[in-house]
Amino acid sequence: MQILLLLSVIHCNKFSVTDDEQMSEFINFLRINSGMEPLEEHPALVAVAKEHVRSMCRGGKLTHASRNLTSLIRRIGRKGLHIERAAENIAKQYSYTKSNMQEYTEVAKKWFRSTEHRRIMLGPFNYTGVASCDTGNEKYWVQVFAKEEEMRQPDKTVRDSGDLSYGIIDPARSPCTLITECDVGEMVRPSTFSQIDQGIRTKTVTV
């Protein structure tokens, strides 16, 4: 029986590019059928997703925290994409078998059945990036969502009170819900990083 863990030294053998593309297409299928616009794959988000999924593979741990404890928005910004909001869904498949070519749909379906994960999947984003990593016995998934920052006039009422201080999700404090009806594992609620960052910034910024 396959066990699926969703949130969110083992070496990463390879990235499943085909599975990643199929996952992205399937998420867009769910969005379209829910009345939302499809997401466009962005290389910056794909790069961020690959870096994070590689880190989880090597550490053998499902977590929203990056290796260097850098916020999602900052990691995306370092790739050259300026955004106003971002979020991510992560998952870990146990007893993964390569013989089942449709296993990516099981991850997407569990995300869709979760209120928090579905809110992100159907959120007001326009870009996405998906990456997966197969350790041999387990498979990790990351899907990053982002909305590009719109051009606007600077707010002259905003005063700089110092450097921005970014925070991260503390996985230890993330609430979990056991999926008893599916009996497939645990699900960690995802978080919208722009809301977290906004709450702890030392500068007042409207996002």
Z-matrix of the N, CA and C atoms (Angstrom, degrees):
N
C 1 1.468
C 2 1.525 1 109.45
N 3 1.273 2 115.50 1 129.84
C 4 1.460 3 120.76 2 -179.15
C 5 1.520 4 110.78 3 -78.70
N 6 1.313 5 115.77 4 138.34
C 7 1.459 6 121.32 5 177.60
C 8 1.509 7 108.12 6 -114.25
N 9 1.307 8 116.80 7 136.70
C 10 1.459 9 122.04 8 -177.62
C 11 1.509 10 109.57 9 -123.79
N 12 1.319 11 116.56 10 128.33
C 13 1.456 12 121.68 11 177.92
C 14 1.511 13 108.67 12 -115.10
N 15 1.312 14 115.99 13 126.29
C 16 1.461 15 120.96 14 -178.88
C 17 1.513 16 109.09 15 -117.85
N 18 1.245 17 121.40 16 145.54
C 19 1.456 18 126.93 17 170.62
C 20 1.525 19 110.43 18 -113.90
N 21 4.121 20 46.73 19 -99.30
C 22 1.391 21 60.50 20 177.97
C 23 0.954 22 91.57 21 139.95
N 24 18.836 23 117.27 22 30.13
C 25 1.431 24 65.96 23 108.06
C 26 1.512 25 106.41 24 -95.78
N 27 1.556 26 111.20 25 117.40
C 28 1.451 27 122.08 26 174.56
C 29 1.518 28 108.48 27 -100.40
N 30 1.278 29 117.38 28 128.81
C 31 1.461 30 120.53 29 -178.62
C 32 1.521 31 109.62 30 -96.90
N 33 1.306 32 114.86 31 141.48
C 34 1.463 33 120.40 32 177.82
C 35 1.524 34 108.46 33 -79.09
N 36 1.317 35 117.10 34 120.28
C 37 1.454 36 120.04 35 -177.93
C 38 1.522 37 112.88 36 -75.35
N 39 1.342 38 116.49 37 -45.57
C 40 1.458 39 118.91 38 -179.46
C 41 1.524 40 109.72 39 -169.78
N 42 1.301 41 115.39 40 163.24
C 43 1.457 42 121.19 41 174.96
C 44 1.525 43 108.60 42 -94.57
N 45 1.327 44 115.34 43 138.75
C 46 1.458 45 120.18 44 179.22
C 47 1.522 46 108.34 45 -92.69
N 48 1.314 47 115.40 46 86.77
C 49 1.460 48 120.27 47 -173.67
C 50 1.517 49 110.77 48 -60.68
N 51 1.333 50 116.59 49 -45.13
C 52 1.460 51 120.39 50 -178.85
C 53 1.519 52 110.88 51 -60.55
N 54 1.321 53 117.10 52 -46.41
C 55 1.457 54 120.99 53 178.01
C 56 1.525 55 111.08 54 -60.57
N 57 1.322 56 116.89 55 -39.99
C 58 1.465 57 120.76 56 -179.78
C 59 1.525 58 110.58 57 -61.68
N 60 1.312 59 115.91 58 -45.64
C 61 1.463 60 120.23 59 179.65
C 62 1.526 61 111.08 60 -64.74
N 63 1.327 62 116.10 61 -40.15
C 64 1.458 63 119.69 62 179.55
C 65 1.523 64 110.95 63 -67.41
N 66 1.322 65 116.49 64 -37.95
C 67 1.463 66 120.00 65 176.99
C 68 1.523 67 110.11 66 -61.71
N 69 1.330 68 116.96 67 -46.08
C 70 1.461 69 121.27 68 179.86
C 71 1.526 70 110.88 69 -60.08
N 72 1.325 71 116.29 70 -42.75
C 73 1.463 72 120.67 71 179.44
C 74 1.528 73 111.13 72 -66.33
N 75 1.326 74 116.67 73 -37.59
C 76 1.460 75 120.21 74 -178.89
C 77 1.530 76 110.83 75 -69.58
N 78 1.331 77 117.02 76 -38.72
C 79 1.465 78 120.31 77 176.39
C 80 1.526 79 109.45 78 -62.41
N 81 1.325 80 116.93 79 -41.44
C 82 1.468 81 119.96 80 177.21
C 83 1.527 82 111.38 81 -64.22
N 84 1.320 83 116.84 82 -36.13
C 85 1.466 84 120.70 83 175.73
C 86 1.528 85 110.16 84 -60.14
N 87 1.338 86 116.75 85 -43.93
C 88 1.464 87 120.71 86 178.93
C 89 1.520 88 111.16 87 -66.27
N 90 1.340 89 117.09 88 -37.77
C 91 1.461 90 120.52 89 178.54
C 92 1.538 91 110.89 90 -65.36
N 93 1.303 92 116.44 91 -47.75
C 94 1.464 93 120.60 92 -178.67
C 95 1.526 94 110.70 93 -60.59
N 96 1.335 95 116.17 94 -42.26
C 97 1.459 96 119.98 95 -179.94
C 98 1.521 97 112.37 96 -72.65
N 99 1.331 98 116.50 97 -9.78
C 100 1.464 99 121.21 98 175.80
C 101 1.522 100 111.17 99 -103.63
N 102 1.338 101 116.41 100 9.44
C 103 1.457 102 120.82 101 177.09
C 104 1.512 103 115.01 102 83.78
N 105 1.343 104 117.93 103 16.07
C 106 1.459 105 122.03 104 -179.39
C 107 1.526 106 110.33 105 -106.86
N 108 1.328 107 115.36 106 158.48
C 109 1.459 108 120.70 107 176.40
C 110 1.532 109 109.82 108 -73.80
N 111 1.334 110 117.85 109 146.88
C 112 1.462 111 119.97 110 176.76
C 113 1.524 112 110.93 111 -69.12
N 114 1.314 113 115.42 112 156.67
C 115 1.461 114 121.63 113 179.27
C 116 1.522 115 110.06 114 -92.38
N 117 1.314 116 115.51 115 146.81
C 118 1.462 117 121.34 116 176.50
C 119 1.522 118 109.16 117 -98.46
N 120 1.315 119 115.72 118 130.96
C 121 1.462 120 119.24 119 177.99
C 122 1.525 121 109.61 120 -69.19
N 123 1.335 122 115.90 121 132.14
C 124 1.465 123 120.66 122 179.66
C 125 1.528 124 108.82 123 -120.19
N 126 1.333 125 117.68 124 131.07
C 127 1.468 126 120.35 125 -177.24
C 128 1.519 127 113.80 126 -58.81
N 129 1.326 128 117.88 127 -31.68
C 130 1.467 129 120.25 128 178.97
C 131 1.520 130 110.67 129 -65.62
N 132 1.320 131 116.98 130 -40.59
C 133 1.461 132 120.64 131 -179.99
C 134 1.525 133 111.24 132 -73.18
N 135 1.326 134 116.74 133 -34.58
C 136 1.462 135 120.17 134 175.49
C 137 1.524 136 109.76 135 -62.67
N 138 1.334 137 116.43 136 -42.53
C 139 1.465 138 120.79 137 179.49
C 140 1.522 139 111.14 138 -63.18
N 141 1.332 140 117.23 139 -42.76
C 142 1.466 141 121.33 140 178.91
C 143 1.527 142 110.12 141 -64.23
N 144 1.328 143 116.76 142 -42.88
C 145 1.462 144 120.75 143 179.48
C 146 1.526 145 111.30 144 -63.67
N 147 1.330 146 117.14 145 -40.99
C 148 1.464 147 120.61 146 179.65
C 149 1.522 148 111.47 147 -65.24
N 150 1.321 149 116.87 148 -42.46
C 151 1.460 150 120.00 149 179.31
C 152 1.526 151 110.94 150 -61.75
N 153 1.336 152 115.75 151 -41.64
C 154 1.461 153 118.88 152 -177.22
C 155 1.523 154 111.80 153 -72.56
N 156 1.334 155 117.35 154 -40.89
C 157 1.456 156 118.96 155 -179.19
C 158 1.527 157 110.39 156 -68.79
N 159 1.336 158 117.58 157 -33.07
C 160 1.463 159 120.61 158 175.92
C 161 1.526 160 110.44 159 -64.60
N 162 1.332 161 116.16 160 -39.81
C 163 1.462 162 120.85 161 178.59
C 164 1.527 163 111.08 162 -64.06
N 165 1.329 164 117.25 163 -41.12
C 166 1.461 165 120.27 164 178.99
C 167 1.521 166 110.90 165 -67.35
N 168 1.334 167 117.15 166 -38.29
C 169 1.461 168 120.85 167 178.24
C 170 1.522 169 111.04 168 -61.50
N 171 1.311 170 115.63 169 -45.99
C 172 1.463 171 119.93 170 -178.01
C 173 1.519 172 111.74 171 -67.82
N 174 1.323 173 116.21 172 -36.60
C 175 1.460 174 119.78 173 -178.98
C 176 1.507 175 113.79 174 -86.74
N 177 1.329 176 117.12 175 -14.24
C 178 1.453 177 120.36 176 -179.12
C 179 1.509 178 112.89 177 64.65
N 180 1.336 179 116.58 178 32.82
C 181 1.462 180 120.43 179 -175.55
C 182 1.521 181 110.72 180 -140.02
N 183 1.321 182 115.38 181 135.03
C 184 1.459 183 121.47 182 176.43
C 185 1.522 184 108.82 183 -88.10
N 186 1.318 185 117.28 184 115.77
C 187 1.458 186 120.66 185 -175.24
C 188 1.525 187 111.10 186 -155.82
N 189 1.336 188 115.59 187 149.64
C 190 1.462 189 120.35 188 173.54
C 191 1.528 190 110.89 189 -82.94
N 192 1.325 191 117.56 190 -16.00
C 193 1.462 192 121.08 191 -177.38
C 194 1.525 193 110.43 192 -74.73
N 195 1.319 194 116.67 193 129.99
C 196 1.458 195 120.54 194 178.70
C 197 1.520 196 110.13 195 -77.32
N 198 1.321 197 115.66 196 167.77
C 199 1.460 198 120.65 197 -177.25
C 200 1.511 199 111.92 198 -59.38
N 201 1.326 200 117.25 199 -39.66
C 202 1.464 201 121.66 200 -179.20
C 203 1.524 202 112.60 201 -99.64
N 204 1.341 203 116.66 202 14.85
C 205 1.466 204 122.13 203 179.10
C 206 1.524 205 111.83 204 56.67
N 207 1.321 206 115.46 205 38.61
C 208 1.462 207 121.63 206 179.02
C 209 1.520 208 109.50 207 -99.29
N 210 1.327 209 117.10 208 139.14
C 211 1.461 210 120.73 209 -177.72
C 212 1.523 211 111.12 210 -64.90
N 213 1.320 212 115.35 211 156.74
C 214 1.458 213 120.96 212 -179.56
C 215 1.522 214 111.43 213 -61.37
N 216 1.320 215 117.32 214 -43.94
C 217 1.464 216 120.70 215 -179.47
C 218 1.527 217 111.15 216 -60.99
N 219 1.314 218 117.15 217 -41.11
C 220 1.468 219 119.65 218 -180.00
C 221 1.524 220 111.03 219 -68.82
N 222 1.326 221 117.21 220 -39.23
C 223 1.467 222 119.85 221 178.36
C 224 1.530 223 111.12 222 -62.14
N 225 1.327 224 115.75 223 -40.28
C 226 1.465 225 119.46 224 177.68
C 227 1.522 226 110.55 225 -67.51
N 228 1.329 227 116.59 226 -41.23
C 229 1.458 228 120.85 227 179.13
C 230 1.513 229 112.50 228 -60.26
N 231 1.328 230 116.74 229 -35.33
C 232 1.463 231 120.37 230 179.12
C 233 1.526 232 111.90 231 -67.63
N 234 1.324 233 116.65 232 -18.08
C 235 1.467 234 120.48 233 176.40
C 236 1.525 235 111.71 234 -89.26
N 237 1.335 236 116.60 235 1.95
C 238 1.458 237 120.26 236 175.38
C 239 1.510 238 115.96 237 95.40
N 240 1.343 239 117.70 238 6.22
C 241 1.465 240 120.43 239 179.89
C 242 1.525 241 109.06 240 -107.86
N 243 1.316 242 116.77 241 119.58
C 244 1.462 243 121.89 242 -179.96
C 245 1.526 244 108.74 243 -94.45
N 246 1.319 245 116.16 244 121.09
C 247 1.458 246 121.16 245 -173.25
C 248 1.519 247 110.72 246 -127.10
N 249 1.322 248 115.24 247 161.50
C 250 1.458 249 119.98 248 177.42
C 251 1.520 250 111.75 249 -104.11
N 252 1.337 251 117.78 250 -18.47
C 253 1.459 252 120.45 251 174.70
C 254 1.521 253 109.31 252 -157.09
N 255 1.323 254 114.81 253 153.70
C 256 1.462 255 120.20 254 179.17
C 257 1.520 256 109.48 255 -154.10
N 258 1.311 257 115.78 256 157.58
C 259 1.460 258 121.77 257 177.76
C 260 1.522 259 108.02 258 -157.39
N 261 1.331 260 115.79 259 167.25
C 262 1.457 261 118.72 260 178.59
C 263 1.528 262 110.31 261 -147.10
N 264 1.312 263 115.29 262 149.33
C 265 1.457 264 123.23 263 169.69
C 266 1.517 265 107.49 264 -114.85
N 267 1.329 266 116.66 265 138.96
C 268 1.459 267 120.70 266 178.73
C 269 1.522 268 109.05 267 -131.02
N 270 1.326 269 115.58 268 157.02
C 271 1.458 270 120.18 269 -179.64
C 272 1.518 271 110.12 270 -155.08
N 273 1.332 272 114.70 271 158.41
C 274 1.460 273 121.62 272 177.43
C 275 1.525 274 108.19 273 -136.95
N 276 1.317 275 116.10 274 124.31
C 277 1.458 276 121.76 275 178.43
C 278 1.518 277 109.50 276 -100.44
N 279 1.343 278 116.14 277 127.93
C 280 1.455 279 121.41 278 174.23
C 281 1.520 280 109.43 279 -95.51
N 282 1.325 281 115.93 280 158.79
C 283 1.465 282 121.52 281 178.70
C 284 1.519 283 110.24 282 50.99
N 285 1.329 284 114.09 283 43.22
C 286 1.466 285 120.10 284 -178.47
C 287 1.522 286 110.42 285 -70.91
N 288 1.315 287 117.53 286 134.40
C 289 1.461 288 122.50 287 176.98
C 290 1.517 289 109.73 288 -125.66
N 291 1.308 290 116.52 289 130.21
C 292 1.459 291 121.12 290 -178.13
C 293 1.527 292 112.13 291 -70.14
N 294 1.339 293 116.93 292 -15.11
C 295 1.461 294 119.64 293 -177.34
C 296 1.520 295 112.54 294 -68.48
N 297 1.342 296 116.42 295 -24.91
C 298 1.462 297 119.80 296 179.79
C 299 1.517 298 108.94 297 -92.49
N 300 1.317 299 116.93 298 103.84
C 301 1.459 300 121.30 299 -174.44
C 302 1.526 301 112.75 300 -77.39
N 303 1.349 302 117.52 301 -9.02
C 304 1.455 303 120.50 302 -177.06
C 305 1.528 304 112.47 303 -105.56
N 306 1.319 305 118.54 304 15.32
C 307 1.456 306 119.91 305 -175.48
C 308 1.522 307 112.72 306 -66.52
N 309 1.316 308 117.59 307 -23.57
C 310 1.462 309 119.23 308 178.06
C 311 1.522 310 110.92 309 -63.58
N 312 1.337 311 116.48 310 -29.34
C 313 1.464 312 119.11 311 179.38
C 314 1.520 313 111.26 312 -68.54
N 315 1.345 314 117.65 313 -29.27
C 316 1.461 315 120.26 314 178.47
C 317 1.517 316 110.71 315 -65.39
N 318 1.336 317 116.38 316 -38.96
C 319 1.463 318 120.27 317 177.08
C 320 1.519 319 109.77 318 -64.25
N 321 1.322 320 116.59 319 -48.33
C 322 1.465 321 120.77 320 -178.77
C 323 1.521 322 111.51 321 -61.42
N 324 1.319 323 116.88 322 -39.59
C 325 1.465 324 120.15 323 -179.70
C 326 1.524 325 111.49 324 -66.21
N 327 1.340 326 117.41 325 -39.53
C 328 1.467 327 119.99 326 178.66
C 329 1.524 328 110.22 327 -67.50
N 330 1.331 329 116.84 328 -38.70
C 331 1.465 330 119.57 329 174.43
C 332 1.524 331 109.90 330 -59.52
N 333 1.323 332 115.48 331 -44.44
C 334 1.466 333 119.98 332 -175.64
C 335 1.530 334 111.38 333 -66.69
N 336 1.321 335 118.01 334 -31.76
C 337 1.466 336 121.37 335 -179.09
C 338 1.526 337 112.48 336 -79.29
N 339 1.313 338 116.45 337 -13.87
C 340 1.467 339 121.07 338 177.17
C 341 1.525 340 109.26 339 -89.52
N 342 1.328 341 116.66 340 128.40
C 343 1.466 342 120.52 341 -177.78
C 344 1.518 343 111.85 342 -56.97
N 345 1.333 344 117.32 343 -47.36
C 346 1.467 345 121.26 344 -177.11
C 347 1.522 346 111.66 345 -67.67
N 348 1.326 347 116.72 346 -44.08
C 349 1.462 348 119.50 347 -179.90
C 350 1.526 349 111.28 348 -67.48
N 351 1.333 350 116.34 349 -39.67
C 352 1.463 351 119.87 350 179.62
C 353 1.528 352 111.29 351 -65.48
N 354 1.334 353 117.21 352 -35.94
C 355 1.463 354 120.36 353 178.35
C 356 1.529 355 110.27 354 -59.58
N 357 1.313 356 116.51 355 -36.60
C 358 1.463 357 120.15 356 177.73
C 359 1.531 358 110.43 357 -74.60
N 360 1.327 359 117.07 358 -44.80
C 361 1.467 360 120.67 359 -179.94
C 362 1.523 361 111.99 360 -56.80
N 363 1.330 362 116.25 361 -36.23
C 364 1.465 363 121.11 362 -177.48
C 365 1.519 364 111.52 363 -104.33
N 366 1.317 365 117.14 364 17.86
C 367 1.458 366 121.94 365 -176.54
C 368 1.519 367 113.66 366 -75.02
N 369 1.342 368 116.43 367 172.48
C 370 1.474 369 122.20 368 -177.63
C 371 1.528 370 112.43 369 -79.61
N 372 1.314 371 115.84 370 60.71
C 373 1.462 372 121.59 371 179.13
C 374 1.530 373 109.21 372 -110.57
N 375 1.323 374 116.18 373 161.23
C 376 1.470 375 118.88 374 176.15
C 377 1.527 376 113.42 375 -125.83
N 378 1.333 377 117.63 376 -10.32
C 379 1.463 378 120.99 377 178.39
C 380 1.526 379 110.50 378 -126.07
N 381 1.314 380 115.06 379 156.01
C 382 1.457 381 120.14 380 176.93
C 383 1.518 382 109.98 381 -150.59
N 384 1.320 383 115.17 382 165.49
C 385 1.454 384 122.33 383 174.73
C 386 1.516 385 108.01 384 -153.47
N 387 1.325 386 117.41 385 130.94
C 388 1.464 387 122.45 386 -177.17
C 389 1.519 388 109.42 387 -121.11
N 390 1.332 389 115.91 388 141.26
C 391 1.463 390 120.65 389 175.17
C 392 1.518 391 108.80 390 -147.68
N 393 1.325 392 115.94 391 147.68
C 394 1.460 393 121.54 392 176.68
C 395 1.515 394 109.31 393 -136.17
N 396 1.311 395 116.01 394 159.17
C 397 1.460 396 121.01 395 -178.39
C 398 1.522 397 109.06 396 -143.25
N 399 1.308 398 116.90 397 128.71
C 400 1.463 399 123.32 398 -176.75
C 401 1.524 400 109.15 399 -106.28
N 402 1.341 401 117.36 400 119.30
C 403 1.463 402 121.09 401 179.31
C 404 1.521 403 111.97 402 -92.23
N 405 1.313 404 116.70 403 -5.76
C 406 1.456 405 120.83 404 -176.36
C 407 1.514 406 111.03 405 113.93
N 408 1.335 407 116.08 406 -47.89
C 409 1.460 408 121.46 407 178.19
C 410 1.523 409 112.51 408 -110.71
N 411 1.321 410 115.88 409 -19.41
C 412 1.460 411 120.95 410 -177.40
C 413 1.525 412 109.42 411 -132.86
N 414 1.305 413 114.43 412 159.17
C 415 1.454 414 119.20 413 177.02
C 416 1.520 415 108.83 414 -136.89
N 417 1.341 416 115.72 415 128.71
C 418 1.459 417 122.28 416 179.88
C 419 1.525 418 109.38 417 -103.89
N 420 1.339 419 114.12 418 147.07
C 421 1.463 420 120.98 419 178.91
C 422 1.519 421 110.70 420 -130.46
N 423 1.325 422 115.53 421 142.60
C 424 1.466 423 122.05 422 172.62
C 425 1.524 424 107.86 423 -137.10
N 426 1.321 425 116.58 424 130.06
C 427 1.462 426 120.59 425 169.28
C 428 1.516 427 107.95 426 -126.29
N 429 1.330 428 115.12 427 122.13
C 430 1.464 429 122.23 428 -179.61
C 431 1.527 430 108.60 429 -102.93
N 432 1.321 431 115.61 430 137.34
C 433 1.468 432 122.41 431 178.53
C 434 1.525 433 108.67 432 -120.57
N 435 1.326 434 117.42 433 144.45
C 436 1.468 435 119.71 434 179.28
C 437 1.521 436 111.08 435 -153.41
N 438 1.315 437 114.62 436 150.86
C 439 1.462 438 122.18 437 171.95
C 440 1.514 439 107.25 438 -116.77
N 441 1.324 440 115.61 439 123.94
C 442 1.461 441 120.68 440 -176.35
C 443 1.521 442 110.86 441 -67.11
N 444 1.319 443 115.41 442 141.70
C 445 1.457 444 121.21 443 -179.76
C 446 1.523 445 109.91 444 -67.49
N 447 1.324 446 116.84 445 132.07
C 448 1.453 447 121.70 446 179.61
C 449 1.519 448 110.57 447 -85.46
N 450 1.332 449 115.69 448 148.26
C 451 1.455 450 120.40 449 177.70
C 452 1.523 451 109.46 450 -70.08
N 453 1.317 452 116.53 451 130.86
C 454 1.456 453 120.16 452 179.94
C 455 1.517 454 109.88 453 -153.55
N 456 1.306 455 115.66 454 160.88
C 457 1.453 456 121.16 455 179.69
C 458 1.526 457 109.66 456 -70.96
N 459 1.325 458 117.06 457 140.40
C 460 1.466 459 119.26 458 179.48
C 461 1.520 460 111.45 459 -63.89
N 462 1.328 461 115.58 460 142.39
C 463 1.460 462 121.82 461 178.93
C 464 1.520 463 108.26 462 -85.52
N 465 1.317 464 116.59 463 109.61
C 466 1.459 465 120.65 464 -176.45
C 467 1.526 466 112.55 465 -73.19
N 468 1.339 467 116.74 466 -9.48
C 469 1.467 468 119.00 467 179.06
C 470 1.520 469 111.88 468 -83.06
N 471 1.345 470 115.92 469 -12.24
C 472 1.455 471 119.08 470 -179.99
C 473 1.516 472 109.52 471 -79.56
N 474 1.287 473 116.67 472 128.72
C 475 1.459 474 121.79 473 179.39
C 476 1.519 475 109.41 474 -114.36
N 477 1.299 476 113.16 475 135.50
C 478 1.451 477 119.10 476 -179.38
C 479 1.519 478 109.41 477 -78.67
N 480 1.327 479 116.08 478 125.04
C 481 1.462 480 120.15 479 179.10
C 482 1.516 481 111.34 480 -115.04
N 483 1.336 482 115.62 481 23.59
C 484 1.453 483 119.05 482 178.20
C 485 1.512 484 111.29 483 128.30
N 486 1.308 485 115.73 484 -175.92
C 487 1.451 486 120.96 485 -179.81
C 488 1.519 487 110.26 486 -67.38
N 489 1.333 488 115.13 487 151.18
C 490 1.451 489 119.49 488 176.68
C 491 1.516 490 109.15 489 -71.15
N 492 1.303 491 115.30 490 139.65
C 493 1.455 492 120.82 491 177.39
C 494 1.516 493 108.20 492 -113.39
N 495 1.312 494 116.80 493 114.93
C 496 1.452 495 120.82 494 -176.98
C 497 1.521 496 109.91 495 -100.67
N 498 1.322 497 115.15 496 147.25
C 499 1.454 498 120.62 497 178.31
C 500 1.515 499 110.48 498 -118.55
N 501 1.312 500 114.99 499 176.85
C 502 1.452 501 121.11 500 179.45
C 503 1.520 502 108.97 501 -133.62
N 504 1.309 503 114.32 502 169.89
C 505 1.451 504 119.92 503 174.10
C 506 1.523 505 108.32 504 -73.85
N 507 1.310 506 116.69 505 135.06
C 508 1.454 507 120.97 506 172.04
C 509 1.524 508 106.76 507 -93.08
N 510 1.335 509 118.36 508 105.16
C 511 1.461 510 119.88 509 -175.87
C 512 1.519 511 112.79 510 -57.25
N 513 1.335 512 117.35 511 -29.64
C 514 1.460 513 120.44 512 -178.09
C 515 1.515 514 111.87 513 -65.94
N 516 1.341 515 116.92 514 -23.58
C 517 1.456 516 120.66 515 -178.26
C 518 1.518 517 112.33 516 -101.29
N 519 1.331 518 117.13 517 4.22
C 520 1.456 519 119.98 518 -178.99
C 521 1.523 520 109.76 519 -76.83
N 522 1.340 521 118.36 520 125.74
C 523 1.465 522 120.50 521 179.01
C 524 1.514 523 111.02 522 -69.01
N 525 1.321 524 116.99 523 139.43
C 526 1.457 525 121.64 524 -179.78
C 527 1.521 526 109.86 525 -115.83
N 528 1.314 527 115.80 526 150.75
C 529 1.452 528 121.63 527 177.34
C 530 1.521 529 108.60 528 -129.46
N 531 1.317 530 117.16 529 124.42
C 532 1.457 531 120.99 530 178.60
C 533 1.518 532 109.95 531 -77.71
N 534 1.317 533 116.54 532 126.85
C 535 1.461 534 120.61 533 -178.89
C 536 1.526 535 107.86 534 -85.72
N 537 1.321 536 116.29 535 80.10
C 538 1.458 537 119.87 536 -174.63
C 539 1.523 538 112.30 537 -68.99
N 540 1.324 539 116.51 538 -32.90
C 541 1.455 540 117.72 539 -177.05
C 542 1.520 541 112.36 540 -69.24
N 543 1.319 542 117.08 541 -25.70
C 544 1.463 543 120.21 542 178.74
C 545 1.520 544 111.46 543 -102.84
N 546 1.341 545 115.77 544 -21.66
C 547 1.456 546 122.37 545 -179.39
C 548 1.525 547 111.20 546 53.27
N 549 1.323 548 115.63 547 46.75
C 550 1.463 549 119.75 548 -176.11
C 551 1.517 550 112.98 549 -116.80
N 552 1.310 551 119.43 550 -0.32
C 553 1.458 552 118.91 551 177.47
C 554 1.503 553 113.00 552 135.93
N 555 1.309 554 116.13 553 -154.12
C 556 1.446 555 121.90 554 -178.16
C 557 1.516 556 110.89 555 -115.31
N 558 1.296 557 115.13 556 157.22
C 559 1.458 558 121.04 557 -178.23
C 560 1.518 559 108.85 558 -129.66
N 561 1.289 560 117.02 559 124.64
C 562 1.454 561 121.29 560 177.04
C 563 1.508 562 108.84 561 -99.15
N 564 1.314 563 115.99 562 128.43
C 565 1.454 564 119.83 563 -177.70
C 566 1.521 565 111.01 564 -64.48
N 567 1.324 566 117.25 565 131.30
C 568 1.467 567 120.23 566 177.56
C 569 1.513 568 110.26 567 -74.58
N 570 1.293 569 116.54 568 167.05
C 571 1.456 570 120.90 569 179.61
C 572 1.512 571 110.05 570 -132.37
N 573 1.317 572 115.51 571 145.25
C 574 1.453 573 120.88 572 175.41
C 575 1.518 574 107.70 573 -86.75
N 576 1.315 575 116.72 574 110.80
C 577 1.449 576 120.67 575 -170.33
C 578 1.520 577 113.03 576 -66.44
N 579 1.330 578 118.62 577 -27.48
C 580 1.455 579 119.41 578 -179.57
C 581 1.518 580 110.57 579 -64.08
N 582 1.333 581 117.31 580 -35.72
C 583 1.455 582 120.35 581 179.27
C 584 1.521 583 110.83 582 -68.84
N 585 1.316 584 116.45 583 -40.03
C 586 1.458 585 120.07 584 179.07
C 587 1.519 586 110.54 585 -66.93
N 588 1.342 587 115.88 586 -46.66
C 589 1.459 588 120.02 587 179.64
C 590 1.515 589 111.04 588 -60.38
N 591 1.326 590 116.03 589 -42.27
C 592 1.454 591 119.80 590 -177.51
C 593 1.519 592 110.65 591 -62.41
N 594 1.333 593 116.34 592 -35.93
C 595 1.450 594 119.79 593 -176.48
C 596 1.509 595 114.51 594 -72.40
N 597 1.337 596 118.28 595 -21.31
C 598 1.459 597 119.29 596 -175.97
C 599 1.520 598 112.87 597 -115.95
N 600 1.324 599 117.18 598 6.26
C 601 1.453 600 118.94 599 178.93
C 602 1.522 601 110.76 600 -68.60
N 603 1.302 602 114.35 601 149.66
C 604 1.460 603 119.41 602 175.22
C 605 1.517 604 110.54 603 -93.46
N 606 1.323 605 116.81 604 2.62
C 607 1.454 606 121.91 605 175.84
C 608 1.524 607 108.15 606 -123.70
N 609 1.302 608 118.09 607 135.41
C 610 1.454 609 121.76 608 179.03
C 611 1.517 610 109.21 609 -79.28
N 612 1.315 611 115.95 610 115.71
C 613 1.453 612 121.39 611 -178.46
C 614 1.515 613 108.01 612 -134.78
N 615 1.310 614 117.25 613 134.86
C 616 1.448 615 121.36 614 177.32
C 617 1.511 616 108.83 615 -88.95
N 618 1.326 617 116.20 616 125.71
C 619 1.462 618 120.39 617 179.37
C 620 1.515 619 109.26 618 -123.73
